[in-house]
Amino acid sequence: MPSPLQNAVARLDQLGLVSDSPSYLVRSFLSPANRQAAEQILEWMASLGMEISHTADGTVRGILAGSNPTAPPLLLGSHIDTVIDAGKFDGPLGIITALAALETLQQENTTLPFPVHILAFSDEEGTRFQTTYLGSRGVIGALDSATLATRDAGGNTVAAAIEDQGWYEESTSIRYTKGECRGYLEVHIEQGRVLEAAGEAACVVSAIAGQSRLTVTLTGRADHAGTTPMPLRRDALAGAAECILAGETLAKSKPPLVITVGKIQIHPGASNSVPQSATFTIDLRHPEDVAREQDLDDLHQTCLHIAEKRSLALDWQPIQDNPSTRCDPALTASLLASLTSITGSQRTLASGAGHDGVILSKICPIAMLFIRCRDGLSHHPDEYATPEDINTGIQILTHFLKSLIPADMSK
Ligand SMILES: [Zn+2]
C-alpha cells in the first residue's frame, strides 16, 4: 500500500496534468479542467471515507465527522485553479497535504474529536475574471453584485458563467457563517526565497501583507526629438523613470516594504518624439497597514515633487486597497509549536502574496504553513517542492491536528 507521502506526490503529479491547454498548465474558474480536477479530488476525499459535496460554482468539500460531529469544524484546504502556464504546487499542495495528514491519522487509528472539512476552492487566482478569491468568497456568502457583474475576456459575467457553465448536478450550497468554525488552516508553497536561503523546509505565516494598487499618469508635452533643446522639454517618460527609481529606493530602504512597477504605456511612443504621457502601475505591499499607508503617502509626495520640478501633471489613481490580514495568535502558536517539534525551527514570515485565508479570516481564525520551493519560483512551470519538504509539511500538519485533541482524550 502506498504511504500518505507517496499518494501525495502521485496526486500532485496527476493534477499537474489536468489542464485546459495541451501545451501548459492552466485551470480557470468553471473551466473543463477545473471541474475535472475537482471531480478527481472528490474521489480522493471519498476514498478516505469523507462525506463529499460540491457547489454550483465548482468548489468541493470533504467532511470527516470525527468522534463529535456537532463540534465546530476545522477547515483545511486551498485552491484548485491556476494561473496561465502554472506550476503544479500552488494551490493543490494545500489540498493534497490535508488529505495526507488525515490519511496518516487513519493509519494510526487516531480519531479527532471534531469534524475536519477539506475545501478545494474553484478560484483564487482570478485568471478568468481578473477578480480574485471567487471560490472562498462563495462559501462565506461574499460574492457581491459588483463581483457577479465582472466580465471575462469573452464578455461573460461571473453570474452568467455560473448560470450557463455551473456544475449543477447534485450540487449543494456550502456556506459558513461567522463563529461557526474552529479555524482555517492552509499549507502553501512559500513562493519566495527566504526558506531556501535559510536552509529550512517550512515556516509559519504571521500575516498576509496588505496591498495598494494604483495607476499613475504623468503628462507633459510631445515635441520633436531633434529640434527641442533639453531644457525646454517636458518629457513624461523621463519623469516616470525618476518616479519609478524613487519607489525602488524607498522600498530598498524600508524592508519588508516591496514596490513594483510592472506595466508602463507611453504616448505617442515613437523613437523621434519626446513622450507626452506615461501611464504606469504601482503595486505596494507591507504586512503593517499603518506603514503601508505612510510609505504610499511618502511615494506620492516624492512623485508630486518630481512632477512639479519637470512641469508635468500627475494623476494618482488608487485602484485597490486591501488591508493586511493577521493570522490568529492562538492557532498560529499551536502551529508554531508543531513546526518546532518537527523541524526545530521557530521561523515566522509574513506572506507577500494573497491567499484564501484573507477571505476566511472574515468568519474564523486562520493560520498558514509555508513549504520551501526551489529558487523561490512560483506561477511558473518549474515550480517545485521536494518530496522530503512535502513530507515535513504533512508531519507538521498531522502533529498540529493531534495537538488539538484535549489531553484527557488522547490515548
Ligand atoms: Zn496559491
Residues whose N, C-alpha, C, O or C-beta is under 5 A from the ligand:
A	BS01	ZN	D90 G91
